[in-house]
Amino acid sequence: MRTDPPHRAEWLTAGDVEVRAVRLGSGDTTLVLLHGYGESLMSWRAIADRLAQHHRVVALDLPGFGLSDKPAGSYDLETTRRRVHDFIERWTEGPVVIVGHSMGGEIAAAEAIADSVRIVAAVLIAPAGGGLGGIGAVADPIAHLGGATAPLVIPVHDPAWLAEPRDRRGYDPVSDPAYRASTGAVLRELDFAALRGRFAALRRPVLLVWGRLDPTIPFHIGEAIAAELPCERLVVIPSAFHRPHQAQPDTVAAEIERFVAHLETQETRCGI
């Protein structure tokens, strides 16, 4: 007996590009989910449905990744942030909690700093922005992130979870020259330490989630970022590595739900 997937992919405008996205759930607050380097919106599959029980949830493939457009041109932090900003303005309503992992966490933090009106809070899961190998110096991003042609951590398709047009179902980004070009451009152009010293400007409640055993962006970087943030709650997952939302999705989803449910209390604590 065939069962249709619960969600359907859409291709939505984000500035000068189109991105693959999925929208699910309902509620007054929208959670916008931004994945890490070399991944896609599928990296949120383990927690998206749970979060959508009480909130609107939107996940997208960042430009250059997954099934989103991979144009020639710049992939620096500001270019990508502006595309994400346009996506949020076009396709969401009401207050937004921006959620990002690793590279997506840096983009999420940059957008939360830039837009203090729509973005009411941020959830940063082992975010880049303070460096990769240490606070003092940025390590080689290719060595840390696996290189532009490394296999994807999670497949970009799941026909049991996300329906897609027939002509898109066979797309494999690893064999696509445009994917290799765009991911290589990200490594060259996106400064993974660009927010060092700037996290203090994120004057919104922040939930910071880190795996104690993270080898990619070590926990001491998380401690340094937490020290910069004016209003944060740091949650450490003792046995997790760089992807706690995938390794321990129930734990991370519960922390996000608790954080969003008590945003008014968080804002009062932060003096907002």
C-alpha positions in Angstrom: 0.0 0.0 0.0 1.5 3.3 -1.1 1.6 6.2 1.4 2.2 9.7 0.1 5.0 11.6 1.8 3.8 14.1 4.5 5.5 17.1 2.9 6.1 18.7 -0.5 9.1 20.6 -1.7 8.7 24.1 -3.1 11.1 26.3 -5.0 10.9 29.8 -3.6 12.6 33.1 -4.4 15.5 34.3 -2.1 16.9 37.5 -3.6 18.3 36.6 -7.0 18.0 32.8 -6.6 15.5 30.1 -6.1 15.9 27.7 -3.2 14.3 24.4 -2.3 12.2 24.7 0.8 9.6 22.9 2.9 7.0 24.5 5.0 5.1 22.7 7.7 3.2 23.2 10.9 1.2 26.2 12.1 1.4 28.8 14.9 2.2 32.4 15.6 5.9 32.0 15.5 8.0 30.7 12.5 11.2 28.8 13.0 13.5 29.2 10.0 16.1 26.4 9.8 19.5 26.9 8.2 21.7 23.8 7.6 25.5 23.5 7.8 28.1 23.2 5.1 27.7 20.3 2.6 24.2 19.5 3.8 20.6 20.4 2.9 17.2 20.9 4.5 17.2 17.2 5.1 19.6 17.7 8.0 16.5 18.9 10.0 14.3 16.0 9.2 14.7 14.4 12.6 13.4 17.4 14.5 11.3 19.4 12.0 8.0 17.4 12.5 8.3 17.7 16.3 8.9 21.4 16.1 6.0 21.8 13.7 3.5 20.5 16.3 3.4 23.9 17.9 5.0 26.3 15.4 5.3 27.1 11.7 8.6 25.6 10.5 10.4 26.5 7.3 13.6 24.7 6.2 15.5 25.6 3.0 18.6 24.5 1.1 20.9 27.4 1.3 22.1 28.8 -2.1 24.8 26.6 -3.5 23.6 23.5 -1.7 21.1 20.8 -2.0 18.6 21.4 -4.8 18.8 25.2 -4.6 20.3 27.4 -7.3 24.1 27.4 -7.6 24.9 30.6 -9.5 28.3 31.8 -10.3 29.3 34.7 -8.2 29.9 35.5 -4.6 29.1 33.2 -1.6 30.5 35.5 1.1 28.6 35.9 4.4 26.8 39.1 3.5 25.6 37.9 0.1 24.2 34.7 1.6 22.7 36.7 4.6 20.9 39.1 2.2 19.4 36.1 0.3 18.2 34.6 3.5 16.8 37.9 4.6 14.8 38.3 1.4 13.5 34.7 1.8 12.3 35.5 5.3 10.6 38.8 4.2 8.9 37.1 1.3 7.8 33.8 2.8 7.2 34.2 6.5 4.9 36.2 8.6 5.0 37.4 12.2 7.9 36.8 14.7 10.8 34.6 13.5 13.1 32.4 15.5 16.1 31.7 13.3 17.8 28.4 13.8 21.2 27.5 12.3 23.8 24.8 12.5 27.5 25.3 11.9 27.8 27.5 8.7 24.0 28.0 8.9 24.5 29.1 12.5 26.9 31.9 11.4 24.4 33.0 8.8 21.6 32.9 11.3 23.5 35.0 13.8 24.5 37.5 11.2 20.8 37.8 10.2 19.7 38.2 13.8 22.2 41.0 14.3 21.0 42.7 11.1 17.3 42.3 11.6 16.2 43.1 15.2 12.6 43.6 14.2 11.4 40.3 12.6 14.0 38.1 14.4 12.9 37.7 18.0 15.4 35.0 19.0 18.1 32.7 17.6 19.0 29.1 18.2 22.6 28.5 17.3 23.8 24.9 17.1 27.6 24.7 17.1 27.7 27.8 14.9 30.6 29.0 12.9 31.5 32.7 13.1 34.1 32.4 15.9 36.5 30.3 13.9 36.9 26.5 13.4 40.1 25.3 15.0 40.5 27.8 17.8 39.7 31.3 19.0 43.2 32.6 18.2 43.4 31.5 14.6 41.1 30.1 12.0 42.1 26.6 10.9 42.0 25.5 7.3 38.2 25.2 6.5 38.8 22.5 3.9 40.5 20.3 6.4 37.8 20.8 9.0 34.7 20.6 6.7 35.9 17.8 4.5 36.5 19.6 1.2 34.1 20.8 -1.5 33.5 17.3 -3.0 33.1 15.3 0.2 30.0 13.0 0.3 27.0 14.6 1.9 26.3 13.6 5.4 22.6 13.0 4.8 21.1 12.3 1.3 19.3 15.2 -0.3 16.2 13.2 -1.1 13.8 11.2 1.1 10.7 10.2 -1.0 9.0 8.9 2.2 9.2 12.3 3.8 9.3 14.9 1.0 7.6 14.8 -2.3 9.4 16.3 -5.3 8.7 16.7 -9.0 9.8 13.7 -11.1 12.5 15.6 -12.9 14.2 16.6 -9.6 14.2 13.3 -7.8 17.4 11.9 -9.4 19.5 15.0 -8.9 22.8 14.3 -7.2 24.7 17.4 -6.2 28.0 15.6 -5.7 28.1 14.8 -9.5 27.1 18.4 -10.4 30.0 20.7 -11.5 27.9 23.7 -10.3 27.7 22.2 -6.8 31.5 21.6 -6.7 32.0 25.2 -7.9 29.6 26.7 -5.3 30.8 24.7 -2.3 34.4 25.5 -3.2 33.5 29.2 -3.4 31.9 29.0 0.0 35.1 27.7 1.5 37.2 30.4 -0.2 34.8 33.3 0.5 32.8 32.7 3.7 34.9 33.8 6.6 34.2 31.3 9.3 35.5 33.8 11.9 33.6 36.8 10.6 31.5 37.3 13.7 34.3 37.1 16.3 33.8 40.2 18.4 30.4 40.8 16.8 28.3 38.3 18.7 27.9 41.0 21.4 25.6 42.9 18.9 23.1 40.0 18.9 20.8 41.6 21.5 18.1 39.0 21.4 17.6 35.8 23.4 19.9 33.1 22.1 19.9 29.4 22.8 23.4 28.0 22.2 23.7 24.3 21.8 27.0 22.5 21.6 28.3 18.9 21.6 31.0 18.6 24.2 33.0 16.3 21.8 32.7 18.5 18.7 36.0 18.2 16.7 34.9 20.6 14.0 34.1 23.7 16.0 35.5 22.7 19.5 33.5 23.4 22.6 36.0 26.1 23.9 34.8 28.2 20.9 31.3 27.8 22.1 32.3 29.0 25.6 34.0 32.1 24.0 30.9 32.9 21.9 28.7 32.5 25.0 30.9 35.0 26.8 30.3 37.5 24.0 26.5 37.1 23.8 24.6 39.5 26.0 21.6 37.1 26.6 22.3 33.4 26.1 21.5 30.0 27.5 24.2 27.5 26.7 23.1 23.8 26.5 25.9 21.3 26.4 25.2 17.8 25.0 27.9 15.7 26.8 28.2 12.8 24.3 27.5 14.7 21.1 29.9 15.7 18.3 29.3 18.4 15.7 25.6 17.5 14.9 23.8 17.1 18.2 20.4 17.8 16.5 21.0 14.7 14.4 22.6 12.5 17.0 20.2 13.4 19.8 17.2 14.9 18.1 14.7 14.4 20.9 17.0 16.2 23.4 17.7 19.1 21.0 14.1 19.5 19.9 13.0 19.6 23.6 15.5 22.3 24.3 14.3 24.4 21.4 10.6 23.9 22.3 11.3 25.0 25.9 13.3 28.0 24.7 10.6 29.2 22.3 7.8 28.5 24.8 9.4 30.9 27.3 10.5 33.6 25.0 8.6 36.3 26.9 10.5 35.3 30.1 13.8 35.3 28.1 13.1 38.8 26.8 12.3 40.1 30.3 15.5 38.6 31.6 17.4 40.2 28.7 15.8 43.6 29.3 14.2 43.7 25.9 
